[in-house]
Amino acid sequence: MTNIKYDYLFYLILSFLVVILVYVSNTLSISYKEALNVFENSSVLSYITNSSIYIFGQNDIALRLPFIIFYTLSILLMYELTNNYFKYKKDQFLSILIFMILPGVLSASLLVNSAIIVLFFTLLYIYLYERNKAHPHWLLFLLVFIDNSFAIFFLALFFYSLKEKDKKTIYISLFLFSLSMYIYGFETDGKPKGYFLDTFAIYATIFSPLVFIYFIYTIYRAGIKNKRNFVWYITTTALLVSLLFSFRQRVYIEDFAPYVVISIPFMLKMFYHSYRIRLSIFRKKHYIGAIIVLSMLVINCVLTVVNKPLYLFLPNEKKHFAYKYHFAKEIAAELKKYRIKKVNVYDERLQLRLKYYGIEKSNDYYLLKRKYDNYKNVISISYYNKELIQLYLYEKK
């Protein structure tokens, strides 16, 4: 296949994925944390989300559209970054395909959180640095006000600058790291408790288990072979800091994941090298491993898109990975069937979620989980005949 055909295929797959993501965004309900960003929080994330809602209306597509856009831009940036990174075009195509359907990247494009925004600006910085062969220091001063997790990026940049003996960048990165820590700080309260294994498990989920194992091998191998480039410093710093913190407390993995997933091309290049230096008869295990990894990623991609049937196989519906993004929209629709737009809900978290769908708080009606003799109606939400939640509607006497 010619290079131009690989380009066409890439844009075709990306377009298809964007359409699918827009469709999936309309099947999800707003979660409690997302509702907080819409109604209560004041941050860059909140401004971006509310701007989209203001322009496109208060609906689920508008809620998630900015993050689908950031996902698309991140993929395009990664494609540009890897244009001259691989010897063969097919290597670049496979690398970007894996990056596109990586569980952590795909899910970040559908959720109202800063991970996909951080990923985009990190890739933008690397792209400008690679293109101009100089650090875009002006962008660094912008990053410090976008999200607290850029403190990790500044720390990585500090270590990389020490290696490169770039005094200007050393001072700037150290200053911005200190400024970021002063503005945002980090959580150290509470009883110390180890979450090391939990953090490992979450990383395995973000990458898929086999990819994460190979990722650990890759950064270790590159470290001892002195093949430490800018991306290696970003990725390794984020991983080590998150694991170090996890010995004492639960870490917010979305603060670290964007810096770790950018290592995919780095990993793939090492894999291709390891694969091609071997004779054909010794490549079998590499080939089988690649097929298994790609199959797992495709399955994960499908389950991200078509996730509701999973309730049929779970004894406890709350164990579903998307449970907190379901049923609120359906509850609001059921209430509106009874011409009810104001209700007092038993759960303040659900109350805030329903507010996004036009259900305000009032004491004229009550929505409770407990059943009493004077209930007015039953509101039951089920997916594929699997009941997720059952509530009882009461009218104030």
C-alpha positions, -999 to +999 in steps of 0.1 A: +000+000+000+013+035-009+019+062+016-010+083+003-034+053+007-023+049+044-031+086+048-066+082+033-072+051+055-061+070+086-085+099+079-113+075+071-109+056+104-105+088+124-137+102+108-156+069+115-144+069+152-155+106+156-190+097+143-192+068+167-180+089+196-207+115+189-233+087+188-220+072+221-220+106+238-258+108+232-263+074+250-246+085+282-261+105+311-243+132+329-224+119+360-223+136+394-187+149+389-196+162+354-227+179+369-204+196+394-183+209+366-214+223+349-232+239+378-207+245+406-170+244+397-151+274+383-122+261+362-109+260+326-127+227+323-160+242+335-157+272+311-150+249+281-180+227+290-204+255+296-193+273+265-203+243+244-236+239+262-243+276+257-237+273+219-253+239+212-279+236+240-281+216+272-278+181+259-254+152+261-237+158+228-230+194+237-217+183+271-191+159+255-184+176+222-153+197+233-136+165+245-143+147+212-128+177+194-097+176+217-094+139+210-095+145+172-069+173+175-047+151+196-048+122+171-039+146+143-010+160+163+003+126+171+000+117+134+021+148+125+046+140+152+052+104+139+054+114+102+092+110+101+096+089+132+092+055+115+110+040+086+078+026+070+045+043+066+027+011+077+046+013+110+033+048+116-003+038+107-003+008+131+011+030+159-015+057+154-043+031+152-033+017+186-031+052+200-066+060+187-083+030+202-063+028+235-089+024+263-076+054+282-075+077+252-109+066+239-127+069+272-111+103+279-127+117+247-162+109+262-159+121+297-159+156+311-124+157+326-091+174+319-072+143+307-078+148+270-071+185+273-038+178+290-030+153+263-037+178+235-015+205+250+013+181+258+014+169+222+011+205+210+042+214+231+062+184+218+051+192+182+062+228+184+095+217+201+102+191+174+093+214+145+112+245+156+140+227+175+134+251+204+112+251+235+081+272+231+084+289+265+054+311+259+032+280+259+046+269+293+033+300+310-002+292+295-001+256+307+003+265+343-032+280+344-049+253+324-046+224+348-028+214+380-014+182+364+010+202+343+032+203+373+043+168+363+051+181+328+072+210+343+091+185+365+098+162+335+109+192+315+133+202+343+150+168+343+152+168+305+167+203+305+193+192+330+204+164+306+205+189+277+222+215+298+196+241+287+199+267+315+170+289+304+145+260+303+159+247+336+150+279+354+117+284+337+105+248+343+116+249+379+098+282+384+066+270+368+067+238+388+070+257+420+043+281+409+019+252+400+025+236+434+019+269+451-014+275+432-028+240+433-007+220+458-015+183+461-036+162+485-017+148+515-044+146+541-059+115+556-045+083+570-016+070+549-027+039+530-010+021+501-026+021+467+004+008+447-014-023+433-045-003+426-025+022+405-009-006+386-043-021+379-057+012+366-027+017+343-032-018+330-068-008+323-058+024+305-033+006+282-047-030+283-026-054+304-002-067+277+005-032+264+012-020+299+037-048+306+055-040+274+054-003+283+073-010+315+098-031+296+103-003+270+110+025+294+134+003+314+152-008+282+154+027+269+167+039+303+196+014+305+205+018+268+207+056+271+179+062+245+162+087+267+144+113+246+120+141+256+089+118+255+108+092+277+114+119+304+078+129+304+065+094+305+089+081+331+085+111+354+047+107+354+048+070+360+074+072+388+057+101+406+023+084+404+037+052+418+056+070+445+025+088+456+005+056+455+025+042+484+008+067+507-024+077+491-049+072+462-037+091+432-059+108+406-048+088+376-062+113+351-035+136+363-008+112+351-023+091+323-020+117+295+018+118+300+021+080+299+000+072+269+021+094+246+048+067+248+029+045+223+050+054+192+082+050+213+070+015+223+061+005+188+094+016+173+112-006+198+089-035+190+094-031+153+132-031+158+131-062+180+108-079+155+128-072+123+163-080+136+151-116+141+149-142+113+114-151+102+114-184+121+120-165+154+093-139+149+064-161+158+060-151+194+062-114+185+036-119+158+012-138+182+017-112+209+008-084+184-023-102+173-034-107+209-028-071+218-047-057+188-076-081+194-079-070+230-078-033+220-105-039+194-126-057+219-121-029+244-131-004+217-163-022+209-172-025+246-167+012+251-191+018+223-216-010+230-214-012+268-250-016+280-254-053+271-226-059+297-253-055+324-266-089+314-234-106+326-229-087+359-246-099+391-242-064+405-252-037+381-231-011+401-199-030+390-204-018+354-177+006+345-202+031+331-229+028+357-225+063+370-230+076+334-263+058+330-301+062+338-303+098+349-315+110+315-341+082+314-354+091+349-358+127+338-377+116+307-401+094+328-408+123+352-416+146+322-441+120+310-460+127+342-455+165+335-433+167+365-403+191+363-397+197+399-390+170+425-371+163+457-348+134+452-336+111+480-300+114+467-284+149+463-260+135+437-289+123+415-307+156+422-278+175+406-277+151+376-314+155+370-310+193+370-290+190+338-321+175+321-345+202+334-356+187+367-354+212+395-356+207+432-390+212+449-411+197+477-442+192+457-430+157+447-406+132+463-385+106+445-375+079+470-360+044+469-383+032+497-418+019+490-447+032+510-484+026+505-492+061+492-467+062+463-480+077+431-459+060+404-430+036+401-400+047+379-379+018+369-350+020+345-338-011+328-313-019+300-319-052+282-344-062+308-318-058+336-331-034+362-306-007+371-327+014+395-362+015+408-377+047+425-410+056+439-427+089+432-448+105+460-469+136+459-470+161+488-503+159+507 
